[in-house]
Amino acid sequence: MTSERGERHLLDLALDRLAAWMGPDTVHEGIELQAARISADWISGDASFVTGGGDAFFTPSGARGVIEQSGDAYAADAGGTTVIPYSLSVDLNHRKASVTWTPPGQSTRTASFTLEAHRNHLAADAQTILLSDDGSTDDAGYLLSFILL
């Protein structure tokens, strides 16, 4: 079992890698970011969704920086697929993320969460970094997938 200190070290390695990959003077194309929100609160109509992925934009600041993305997310249920506009901000300095989305016919919602790393996707030559939430403000689960291009 990994200790809390070990988990934080793994997360810092992942965040450092993202910042270095996206940082100034790099020759990489960038990253593709896909996010998923998983909610089991179907009774209240709380949406689970997956973002369409796509390019994310990096702003260097502090020791690492911030990665942002916006676009369309997709929620599927028995009635079909629903498009949900979203914006996502991943603060690499503070190990936090926030996502804002607007379900059809409802008010805009925002959730924040602390990031947690997945050890099996942090090999030095891996092209994917997976981060999940370590508790969110809305009790849903979140998963962020970064593909290094």
C-alpha positions in Angstrom: 0.0 0.0 0.0 1.3 3.4 -0.9 1.7 6.0 1.8 0.1 9.4 1.6 3.6 10.9 1.2 4.3 8.4 -1.7 1.0 9.2 -3.3 1.8 13.0 -3.2 5.3 12.2 -4.7 3.7 10.3 -7.6 1.2 13.2 -8.2 4.0 15.7 -8.1 6.0 13.7 -10.7 2.9 13.6 -13.0 2.2 17.3 -12.6 5.9 18.2 -13.2 5.9 16.0 -16.3 2.8 17.7 -17.7 4.3 21.2 -17.0 7.6 20.2 -18.6 5.8 18.7 -21.6 3.7 21.8 -22.2 6.2 24.4 -21.1 8.1 27.0 -23.0 10.8 26.0 -25.5 9.4 22.5 -26.0 9.0 20.8 -29.4 6.0 18.7 -28.4 2.6 19.1 -30.2 0.8 19.5 -26.9 -1.6 17.3 -25.0 -5.1 15.9 -25.6 -7.2 16.0 -22.4 -10.3 14.0 -21.9 -12.4 14.2 -18.7 -15.1 12.0 -17.3 -17.7 12.8 -14.5 -19.3 9.8 -12.9 -22.4 10.3 -10.8 -24.7 7.7 -9.4 -27.4 10.2 -8.4 -29.8 9.4 -11.2 -32.9 10.2 -9.3 -32.1 13.9 -9.2 -31.1 13.8 -12.9 -27.4 14.5 -12.1 -25.4 13.9 -15.3 -22.5 11.7 -15.9 -20.6 12.8 -18.9 -17.4 12.4 -20.9 -15.7 15.4 -22.6 -15.0 15.2 -26.3 -11.3 15.5 -25.7 -9.2 17.7 -27.9 -6.5 20.2 -27.4 -5.8 21.8 -24.0 -4.1 25.1 -23.5 -1.3 25.7 -21.1 -0.5 28.9 -19.3 2.8 28.9 -17.4 2.6 30.4 -13.9 4.2 29.7 -10.6 6.3 26.5 -10.5 4.2 24.7 -13.1 1.1 26.4 -14.6 -2.5 25.8 -15.5 -4.1 23.7 -18.2 -7.5 24.7 -19.6 -9.9 23.3 -22.0 -13.5 23.9 -23.0 -15.9 22.4 -25.5 -18.7 19.8 -25.6 -19.2 16.9 -23.2 -21.6 14.0 -23.9 -24.0 12.4 -21.6 -25.8 9.2 -22.7 -28.8 7.5 -21.3 -31.8 5.6 -22.5 -33.2 8.7 -24.2 -30.0 9.2 -26.3 -27.0 11.4 -26.2 -27.1 14.9 -24.7 -24.5 17.6 -25.5 -23.3 19.5 -22.4 -21.0 22.6 -22.8 -18.1 22.5 -20.2 -14.9 24.2 -19.3 -12.1 22.6 -17.3 -9.2 24.1 -15.4 -6.4 22.0 -14.0 -4.1 24.0 -11.6 -0.8 22.1 -11.6 0.6 24.3 -8.9 -2.1 23.6 -6.3 -3.0 20.0 -7.4 -6.6 21.0 -8.0 -9.1 21.1 -10.8 -12.5 22.6 -11.4 -15.1 21.9 -14.1 -18.1 24.0 -15.0 -20.9 22.6 -17.1 -24.4 23.5 -18.2 -27.0 20.7 -18.5 -29.8 21.5 -21.0 -32.5 23.6 -19.4 -30.7 23.9 -16.1 -28.4 26.4 -14.4 -24.6 26.2 -14.7 -22.8 24.0 -12.2 -19.3 24.0 -11.0 -17.3 21.3 -9.0 -13.8 21.4 -7.7 -11.6 18.5 -6.7 -8.1 17.7 -5.5 -6.0 15.6 -7.9 -4.7 12.1 -7.3 -2.3 10.1 -9.5 -2.6 6.6 -10.9 0.7 4.9 -10.4 0.5 2.4 -13.3 0.4 5.3 -15.9 3.5 7.2 -14.8 6.3 5.3 -16.4 9.0 7.6 -17.8 8.2 6.5 -21.4 4.4 6.5 -21.0 2.4 8.8 -23.3 -0.6 8.9 -21.0 -1.1 10.3 -17.5 -4.3 9.5 -15.6 -5.4 11.6 -12.7 -8.6 11.2 -10.6 -10.3 13.1 -7.9 -9.4 12.8 -4.2 -12.8 14.1 -3.1 -15.0 16.5 -5.0 -17.3 19.3 -3.9 -20.3 17.6 -5.6 -19.6 14.0 -4.5 -19.3 12.8 -8.1 -16.2 10.9 -9.3 -13.8 12.5 -11.9 -11.1 11.0 -14.1 -8.7 13.1 -16.3 -6.7 11.5 -19.1 -3.8 13.4 -20.6 -2.3 12.0 -23.8 1.1 13.5 -24.5 1.5 14.4 -28.2 
